[in-house]
Amino acid sequence: MSAAKIDFNDRLLSLGLARVAEQAALASASLVGRGDEKAADQAAVNAMREQLNLLDIAGVVVIGEGERDEAPMLYIGEEVGTGNGPGVDIALDPLEGTTLTAKDMPNALTVIAMGPRGSMLHAPDVYMDKLAIGPGFPENVVTLDMSPRERVEALAKAKGCTPEDITVCILERPRHEAMIAEVRETGAAIRLITDGDVAGVMHCAESETTGIDMYMGQGGAPEGVLAAAALKCMGGQIFGRLMFRNDDERGRAAKAGIADLDRVYARDEMVTADVIFAATGVTGGSLLPRIKREPGWVETTTLLMRSKTGSVRRMSYRTPIWPHVEG
């Protein structure tokens, strides 16, 4: 039977996906705070690939570490799994926040999403202008065509509060200085993050816990698709528009099959079918606690979600660290 004819059983595959995220986090744990971004990322990549290849799937990486010539493993287009299962799209970031990990700063995660073949936008490695809010609001209450001020005011009106009660998460970059100034003029608060905008978007879906109401700004397009997969499970709205700085980047879009370069993608256009999503905390933060190490043991916490049922699991995994014994 071909992979395309085997049903995508999200329930059976979800625990396997959680293990993929866990093992990537465990592999990078010893490199937290050690100042070596590349080593931490490579450890997570190796572990994630090894675990993916144990799953009974015919998987294709559609959001990965980069193009084949840039990334030796988990590159875009790489086939993973045993091949004896459903055809699936995989979006992943083996270590979202390599700098955060190297510096032991909050919100580094290992992140992976899986859906049926053809269900995820093949986003080229370019910038995406993003806007996200949590669940419970009318459709298009905020849009990318609004100014930052209009977005804050529209969300405050929808929440029945003032702009002063809104907190916006923005990636701290020089390109966002005008946006930050305009948001501050409304009276809204801003939580600036140095890296990790998948986590930044996810914060909107749990605003009561995280205190974040909205995410806006330009970041990586692949991370936009991962964030859309998370919000498809958690609830909430996200909009993305690809940004191009030169002909090379427009060429990447053409290679990915994107014809309309100005299109605004809503959440369900970036992720068109039900997906499963797993994230494991590495350095800890508002969403997930850090990896805990104690003599002889290590413990992780993983967020595992299924959009089909809306189920959200927080799973603790505690495992002994066995000393190496010569045979």
ChimeraX attribute file (.defattr): number of C-alpha atoms within 10 A of each C-alpha:
attribute: neighborCount
match mode: 1-to-1
recipient: residues
	/A:1	8
	/A:2	11
	/A:3	17
	/A:4	14
	/A:5	10
	/A:6	15
	/A:7	12
	/A:8	21
	/A:9	12
	/A:10	21
	/A:11	12
	/A:12	9
	/A:13	15
	/A:14	20
	/A:15	14
	/A:16	17
	/A:17	24
	/A:18	24
	/A:19	20
	/A:20	28
	/A:21	34
	/A:22	32
	/A:23	24
	/A:24	31
	/A:25	34
	/A:26	22
	/A:27	19
	/A:28	27
	/A:29	23
	/A:30	13
	/A:31	20
	/A:32	22
	/A:33	17
	/A:34	13
	/A:35	16
	/A:36	15
	/A:37	20
	/A:38	13
	/A:39	15
	/A:40	27
	/A:41	26
	/A:42	18
	/A:43	21
	/A:44	28
	/A:45	26
	/A:46	17
	/A:47	20
	/A:48	29
	/A:49	18
	/A:50	16
	/A:51	19
	/A:52	22
	/A:53	17
	/A:54	14
	/A:55	19
	/A:56	17
	/A:57	23
	/A:58	22
	/A:59	28
	/A:60	23
	/A:61	21
	/A:62	30
	/A:63	29
	/A:64	25
	/A:65	23
	/A:66	19
	/A:67	18
	/A:68	14
	/A:69	9
	/A:70	10
	/A:71	12
	/A:72	12
	/A:73	18
	/A:74	28
	/A:75	19
	/A:76	23
	/A:77	18
	/A:78	16
	/A:79	20
	/A:80	22
	/A:81	21
	/A:82	14
	/A:83	17
	/A:84	15
	/A:85	21
	/A:86	23
	/A:87	24
	/A:88	27
	/A:89	25
	/A:90	31
	/A:91	28
	/A:92	27
	/A:93	26
	/A:94	31
	/A:95	32
	/A:96	25
	/A:97	28
	/A:98	27
	/A:99	22
	/A:100	23
	/A:101	28
	/A:102	22
	/A:103	17
	/A:104	20
	/A:105	19
	/A:106	23
	/A:107	27
	/A:108	30
	/A:109	34
	/A:110	30
	/A:111	32
	/A:112	27
	/A:113	29
	/A:114	29
	/A:115	25
	/A:116	23
	/A:117	19
	/A:118	16
	/A:119	20
	/A:120	27
	/A:121	24
	/A:122	24
	/A:123	23
	/A:124	26
	/A:125	21
	/A:126	19
	/A:127	22
	/A:128	24
	/A:129	18
	/A:130	26
	/A:131	24
	/A:132	32
	/A:133	28
	/A:134	22
	/A:135	16
	/A:136	12
	/A:137	14
	/A:138	9
	/A:139	10
	/A:140	11
	/A:141	13
	/A:142	25
	/A:143	21
	/A:144	19
	/A:145	9
	/A:146	11
	/A:147	14
	/A:148	23
	/A:149	19
	/A:150	16
	/A:151	21
	/A:152	28
	/A:153	22
	/A:154	18
	/A:155	20
	/A:156	18
	/A:157	13
	/A:158	15
	/A:159	15
	/A:160	10
	/A:161	12
	/A:162	17
	/A:163	23
	/A:164	14
	/A:165	15
	/A:166	22
	/A:167	22
	/A:168	23
	/A:169	24
	/A:170	25
	/A:171	22
	/A:172	15
	/A:173	15
	/A:174	8
	/A:175	11
	/A:176	14
	/A:177	10
	/A:178	11
	/A:179	16
	/A:180	24
	/A:181	13
	/A:182	16
	/A:183	23
	/A:184	18
	/A:185	12
	/A:186	17
	/A:187	17
	/A:188	19
	/A:189	19
	/A:190	19
	/A:191	14
	/A:192	14
	/A:193	16
	/A:194	14
	/A:195	22
	/A:196	21
	/A:197	27
	/A:198	26
	/A:199	25
	/A:200	27
	/A:201	32
	/A:202	27
	/A:203	25
	/A:204	29
	/A:205	25
	/A:206	20
	/A:207	16
	/A:208	10
	/A:209	11
	/A:210	16
	/A:211	17
	/A:212	24
	/A:213	25
	/A:214	28
	/A:215	24
	/A:216	26
	/A:217	23
	/A:218	22
	/A:219	23
	/A:220	19
	/A:221	24
	/A:222	25
	/A:223	26
	/A:224	30
	/A:225	29
	/A:226	30
	/A:227	26
	/A:228	30
	/A:229	35
	/A:230	31
	/A:231	28
	/A:232	27
	/A:233	22
	/A:234	22
	/A:235	21
	/A:236	22
	/A:237	28
	/A:238	31
	/A:239	24
	/A:240	28
	/A:241	20
	/A:242	27
	/A:243	18
	/A:244	17
	/A:245	9
	/A:246	8
	/A:247	9
	/A:248	11
	/A:249	17
	/A:250	19
	/A:251	14
	/A:252	17
	/A:253	21
	/A:254	14
	/A:255	12
	/A:256	15
	/A:257	13
	/A:258	18
	/A:259	11
	/A:260	10
	/A:261	13
	/A:262	11
	/A:263	11
	/A:264	19
	/A:265	18
	/A:266	20
	/A:267	23
	/A:268	19
	/A:269	16
	/A:270	24
	/A:271	24
	/A:272	17
	/A:273	17
	/A:274	20
	/A:275	26
	/A:276	28
	/A:277	31
	/A:278	30
	/A:279	34
	/A:280	34
	/A:281	30
	/A:282	34
	/A:283	25
	/A:284	21
	/A:285	16
	/A:286	15
	/A:287	21
	/A:288	22
	/A:289	19
	/A:290	22
	/A:291	23
	/A:292	17
	/A:293	14
	/A:294	9
	/A:295	7
	/A:296	10
	/A:297	12
	/A:298	16
	/A:299	17
	/A:300	25
	/A:301	24
	/A:302	26
	/A:303	20
	/A:304	25
	/A:305	28
	/A:306	24
	/A:307	20
	/A:308	14
	/A:309	11
	/A:310	13
	/A:311	12
	/A:312	15
	/A:313	11
	/A:314	14
	/A:315	14
	/A:316	13
	/A:317	13
	/A:318	14
	/A:319	11
	/A:320	11
	/A:321	12
	/A:322	8
	/A:323	7
	/A:324	6
	/A:325	5
	/A:326	4
	/A:327	3
